[in-house]
Amino acid sequence: MINTAEEKGFSKGVEQGIEEGKRQVDISLLDILDDETIAAKTDLDLDTVKKLRDTLTKK
């Protein structure tokens, strides 16, 4: 039972790490590409890219 819980925890951690890595790539593209291109080349939809850009430019 412990192994199953450990495996689930490990898998969740890996998934979170992958998602954070994708987000960092998306953020790095914001200064060199337009929103439509980022959306077309990543897993994000256009609205999410726009929200990400808005959030980062307000800081």
Residue, then its C-alpha position, 0 to 999 in steps of 0.5 A: m500500500i505504501n508503494t502505491a501511495e508513493e508511486k501516486g505521489f511521485s507521478k503527481g510530482v512529475e506531472q506538476g514539474i512538467e506543467e511548470g516547465k511548460r509554463q516557463v517555456d510559455i512565459s519565455l516565448l511572450d517577449i518574442l512571439d505573438d499570442e496566436t503563435i504561442a497558442a498554436k505551438t503550445d498546449l495553451d488556448l489563446d485566452t490562456v496565453k492572453k491572460l498569462r501575458d496580462t498577468l505578467t505585464k501588470k507586475 
